[in-house]
């Protein structure tokens, strides 16, 4: 990536803009987990799609970055940078037209100790009871900051400070599909069986994506709110049967 002092990088007080390819720009904000900053990124993303849809091919938002792919046959990177700056400067005047009502996805979780996952160890390390871990994890509303790692995997933040733990020193070779896990300031649901180093505290029967006729649809998308709620083993089995049916 070009340095911030290069001719291909420009900045303002909030973010930098780097030309990373002939058809791509990268906007970078301070590297932090911040809901207000992420809202700013998503608002700008929506404005770009609305106002510059003729030249923008795709945008990808994450915690503190916004990647923009554009039709370089129709616009230069220099001109697009100027257009982005103009939109960003007027962003606060246009937010009312872009913001929609908050939606919160409810995800059922069987917080399980039978599978010898990490719920007991998490409670021990956090100096909490198992019920307190469940209560604190499920009473919090999380925000989707980024999609990545594997299709349908959405990084959710922020965990209550009482549940902050580093990733496992020895990652599992297999994390089960639907595993609800935590690491550092984040929580997530593993959409498919895969290796992973997060602490598993439960499992959900809800699939994290659908794929029909070549169309992929994630259950949780960037910008959405998520809240987990506890269910019993019996409820988990019944919901799992419904999903399989």
C-alpha positions in Angstrom: 0.0 0.0 0.0 1.4 3.5 -0.8 2.5 5.5 2.2 0.4 8.4 3.4 3.0 10.8 2.1 2.9 9.4 -1.5 1.1 11.2 -4.4 -1.5 8.4 -4.4 -2.6 9.0 -0.8 -4.7 11.8 0.4 -6.2 12.5 3.8 -8.4 14.7 5.9 -8.8 14.8 9.7 -10.9 11.6 9.8 -9.6 9.3 7.1 -6.9 8.7 4.5 -7.6 7.7 0.9 -5.1 5.4 -0.9 -5.0 4.2 -4.5 -4.4 0.5 -4.1 -5.1 -0.6 -7.7 -6.1 1.0 -11.0 -9.7 0.2 -10.1 -9.6 0.4 -6.3 -9.4 3.0 -3.5 -9.0 2.3 0.2 -10.5 4.7 2.8 -9.0 4.1 6.3 -10.1 5.6 9.6 -8.3 5.1 13.0 -7.9 1.4 13.8 -10.4 1.1 16.6 -13.8 -0.5 17.3 -16.1 2.5 17.4 -19.8 2.4 16.7 -20.0 6.1 15.8 -17.1 5.8 13.4 -18.6 2.7 11.9 -21.9 4.4 11.4 -19.9 7.2 9.6 -18.3 4.6 7.3 -21.7 2.9 6.5 -23.3 6.3 5.9 -20.6 7.3 3.4 -20.9 3.8 1.8 -24.6 4.3 1.3 -24.1 7.8 -0.1 -21.5 6.5 -2.6 -23.9 3.8 -3.8 -26.7 6.4 -4.1 -24.8 9.2 -5.7 -22.0 7.5 -7.7 -23.6 4.3 -8.7 -22.7 4.8 -12.4 -19.0 4.5 -11.7 -18.8 2.5 -8.5 -18.7 -1.3 -9.0 -18.6 -2.5 -5.4 -17.9 -1.3 -1.9 -16.8 -3.4 1.1 -16.9 -2.0 4.7 -15.1 -3.3 7.7 -14.2 -2.1 11.2 -12.3 1.0 10.1 -11.9 0.7 6.3 -14.0 1.1 3.2 -12.7 -0.5 0.0 -14.1 1.0 -3.2 -13.9 -0.7 -6.6 -14.7 1.6 -9.5 -15.0 1.5 -13.3 -11.7 3.1 -14.2 -12.7 3.3 -17.8 -15.2 6.0 -16.9 -13.5 7.9 -14.0 -10.0 8.5 -12.9 -8.9 7.9 -9.3 -8.2 11.6 -8.9 -11.7 12.6 -9.9 -13.3 9.9 -7.8 -11.3 11.0 -4.8 -12.6 14.6 -5.2 -16.2 13.3 -5.6 -15.8 11.2 -2.4 -14.5 14.2 -0.5 -17.4 16.3 -1.6 -19.9 13.7 -0.5 -18.1 13.2 2.8 -18.1 16.9 3.6 -21.9 17.0 3.0 -22.6 13.6 4.7 -24.1 15.0 7.9 -26.7 16.9 5.8 -27.9 13.8 4.1 -27.9 11.2 6.9 -31.7 11.6 7.6 -32.5 10.3 4.2 -30.2 7.3 4.5 -30.8 6.0 8.0 -33.5 3.4 8.5 -35.0 2.0 11.6 -32.6 -0.1 13.6 -33.1 -3.8 13.1 -32.0 -6.4 15.7 -31.6 -10.1 14.7 -32.4 -12.5 17.6 -30.2 -15.6 17.6 -31.1 -18.5 19.9 -28.2 -20.2 21.7 -27.9 -23.4 23.6 -25.2 -22.5 26.1 -23.7 -25.9 26.5 -21.3 -27.5 29.0 -21.9 -31.1 27.8 -19.8 -30.9 24.7 -16.7 -29.9 26.8 -16.3 -26.6 24.9 -15.2 -23.5 26.7 -18.1 -22.2 28.7 -16.7 -23.6 32.0 -13.2 -22.2 31.3 -14.5 -18.8 30.3 -16.5 -18.6 33.5 -13.3 -19.6 35.5 -11.0 -17.1 33.7 -13.5 -14.3 34.0 -14.3 -15.1 37.6 -17.9 -15.4 36.9 -20.5 -18.2 37.3 -21.7 -20.0 34.2 -25.1 -18.3 34.6 -23.4 -14.9 34.8 -21.5 -15.5 31.6 -24.7 -16.5 29.8 -26.6 -13.5 31.2 -23.9 -11.0 30.3 -23.4 -12.5 26.8 -27.1 -12.6 26.0 -28.1 -9.3 27.5 -25.9 -7.3 25.2 -26.8 -6.0 21.8 -23.9 -6.4 19.3 -23.2 -4.6 16.0 -22.0 -6.2 12.8 -18.7 -4.7 11.9 -17.3 -6.9 9.1 -17.8 -10.0 7.1 -14.8 -12.3 6.6 -12.8 -15.4 7.5 -15.3 -17.7 5.9 -18.6 -17.0 4.1 -21.3 -15.8 6.5 -18.9 -15.1 9.4 -19.8 -11.7 10.8 -17.6 -10.0 13.4 -19.8 -8.7 16.2 -18.8 -6.1 18.9 -18.4 -5.2 21.5 -18.5 -7.7 24.3 -19.0 -6.6 27.9 -15.5 -6.0 29.3 -16.1 -8.7 31.9 -16.0 -11.3 29.1 -12.8 -10.0 27.3 -10.4 -12.9 26.7 -7.5 -13.4 24.3 -7.9 -16.0 21.6 -7.1 -19.6 22.5 -3.4 -20.3 22.6 -4.0 -23.6 20.7 -6.8 -23.2 18.1 -9.2 -26.1 17.5 -8.8 -28.1 14.3 -12.6 -28.3 14.0 -15.1 -25.8 15.3 -18.7 -27.0 14.8 -21.2 -25.3 12.5 -23.2 -22.8 14.5 -20.7 -22.5 17.3 -21.2 -19.2 19.2 -17.8 -18.0 20.3 -16.0 -15.0 21.9 -12.5 -13.6 21.6 -11.1 -10.2 22.8 -13.8 -7.6 22.3 -15.8 -9.7 19.8 -18.4 -12.4 19.4 -19.4 -14.4 16.4 -21.2 -17.5 15.0 -19.2 -20.0 12.9 -21.3 -20.5 9.8 -19.7 -23.9 8.9 -17.3 -26.4 10.4 -13.8 -24.9 10.3 -10.6 -24.4 12.4 -10.8 -21.6 14.9 -9.2 -20.1 17.9 -12.2 -18.4 19.6 -13.8 -19.6 22.9 -16.9 -21.6 22.2 -19.7 -20.9 24.7 -22.7 -22.3 22.9 -24.3 -23.3 19.6 -27.2 -22.0 17.5 -29.3 -24.1 15.1 -29.9 -20.9 13.0 -27.9 -21.1 9.7 -25.6 -18.1 9.1 -26.3 -18.1 5.3 -28.5 -19.3 2.6 -27.3 -20.3 -0.9 -29.9 -20.9 -3.6 -29.3 -20.9 -7.3 -25.9 -19.4 -7.0 -27.2 -16.6 -4.8 -25.5 -16.1 -1.4 -27.3 -14.4 1.4 -25.8 -13.9 4.8 -28.0 -14.1 7.9 -26.1 -11.2 9.6 -24.8 -8.3 7.5 -22.5 -5.5 8.3 -24.4 -2.7 10.1 -27.1 -4.9 11.6 -27.6 -5.4 15.3 -27.6 -8.8 16.9 -28.8 -10.2 20.3 -28.4 -13.7 21.5 -30.9 -15.4 23.8 -30.6 -18.7 25.8 -32.6 -21.8 24.9 -32.7 -25.3 26.4 -31.3 -28.4 24.9 -34.8 -29.5 24.0 -35.6 -26.2 22.2 -32.2 -26.5 20.4 -33.1 -30.0 19.1 -36.6 -28.9 18.0 -35.3 -25.9 16.2 -32.5 -28.0 14.6 -35.1 -30.4 13.3 -37.1 -27.5 11.8 -34.0 -26.2 10.0 -33.1 -29.7 8.7 -36.7 -30.2 7.5 
